[in-house]
């Protein structure tokens, strides 16, 4: 199995795994707004810890995304930024690594 396929599989897993819980939240909570979602996530110390951890991971991903996309001349790389907030970094980071592998493969041919 090629490395790019592992990244694609992880991207799909990131999409399904995170949205499995997001959909459950939106179907079961009385006030199911995005604002309430973030308030609920920030309502405990463990939730704040996850949020802080995720913030640093997302910022690191964006820095890597920017410089690596410029280096490899990846077009429309910036679309992954809004997708990170709309879907999940667990989806967009491995998706970027998949795209990156495709570009590297093309360069090496």
C-alpha positions as CSV (number, residue, x, y, z in Angstrom):
1,X,0.0,0.0,0.0
2,X,1.3,3.4,-0.9
3,X,1.8,6.1,1.7
4,X,-0.7,8.4,-0.1
5,X,-3.4,5.7,0.3
6,X,-2.8,5.6,4.0
7,X,-3.2,9.4,4.2
8,X,-6.4,9.2,2.2
9,X,-7.7,6.5,4.5
10,X,-6.8,8.6,7.6
11,X,-8.6,11.6,6.0
12,X,-11.8,9.6,5.5
13,X,-11.5,8.3,9.1
14,X,-11.0,11.8,10.3
15,X,-14.2,12.9,8.5
16,X,-16.3,9.9,9.7
17,X,-15.0,9.7,13.2
18,X,-15.4,13.4,14.1
19,X,-18.7,13.9,12.3
20,X,-20.2,10.7,13.9
21,X,-20.1,12.6,17.2
22,X,-21.0,16.0,15.7
23,X,-24.1,14.6,14.2
24,X,-25.1,12.9,17.5
25,X,-24.6,16.2,19.3
26,X,-26.8,18.1,16.8
27,X,-29.5,15.5,16.9
28,X,-29.7,15.1,20.7
29,X,-29.1,18.6,22.1
30,X,-32.0,21.0,22.5
31,X,-30.1,24.1,21.5
32,X,-28.0,22.6,18.8
33,X,-26.2,25.7,17.4
34,X,-22.5,26.0,16.6
35,X,-22.2,28.6,19.3
36,X,-23.6,26.2,21.9
37,X,-21.4,23.5,20.6
38,X,-18.3,25.5,21.4
39,X,-19.7,26.7,24.7
40,X,-20.3,23.1,25.7
41,X,-16.8,22.0,24.6
42,X,-15.3,24.8,26.7
43,X,-17.4,24.1,29.8
44,X,-14.9,21.8,31.5
45,X,-11.1,21.8,32.1
46,X,-10.6,18.7,30.0
47,X,-12.6,20.3,27.2
48,X,-10.4,23.4,27.5
49,X,-7.3,21.2,27.4
50,X,-8.5,19.5,24.2
51,X,-9.3,22.9,22.7
52,X,-5.9,24.3,23.6
53,X,-4.2,21.2,22.2
54,X,-6.3,21.4,19.0
55,X,-5.5,25.1,18.5
56,X,-1.8,24.5,18.6
57,X,-2.1,21.5,16.2
58,X,-4.3,23.6,13.8
59,X,-1.9,26.5,13.8
60,X,1.0,24.2,13.2
61,X,-0.8,22.6,10.3
62,X,-1.6,26.0,8.8
63,X,2.1,27.1,8.9
64,X,3.2,23.7,7.4
65,X,0.4,23.9,4.8
66,X,1.4,27.4,3.7
67,X,5.1,26.8,3.4
68,X,4.9,23.3,1.9
69,X,2.2,24.4,-0.6
70,X,4.4,27.2,-1.7
71,X,7.5,25.0,-2.0
72,X,5.6,22.3,-4.0
73,X,3.4,24.8,-5.9
74,X,0.2,23.3,-4.7
75,X,-2.8,25.2,-6.1
76,X,-5.9,26.0,-4.1
77,X,-4.1,24.9,-0.9
78,X,-6.0,27.7,1.0
79,X,-9.3,25.8,0.6
80,X,-8.1,23.5,3.4
81,X,-8.3,26.4,5.9
82,X,-12.1,26.9,5.8
83,X,-12.5,23.1,5.5
84,X,-10.6,22.7,8.7
85,X,-13.2,24.8,10.5
86,X,-16.2,23.4,8.7
87,X,-15.2,19.7,8.9
88,X,-12.2,18.9,11.1
89,X,-8.4,19.1,11.1
90,X,-8.6,15.3,11.4
91,X,-9.9,15.4,7.9
92,X,-7.9,18.2,6.3
93,X,-4.4,17.5,7.6
94,X,-4.3,13.9,6.2
95,X,-6.0,15.2,3.1
96,X,-3.2,17.7,2.6
97,X,-0.6,15.0,3.1
98,X,-2.4,12.9,0.4
99,X,-2.4,15.8,-2.0
100,X,1.3,16.4,-1.2
101,X,2.2,12.8,-1.9
102,X,0.5,13.1,-5.3
103,X,2.5,16.2,-6.2
104,X,5.7,14.6,-5.0
105,X,5.0,11.5,-7.0
106,X,4.5,13.6,-10.2
107,X,7.7,15.5,-9.5
108,X,9.7,12.3,-9.2
109,X,8.5,10.9,-12.5
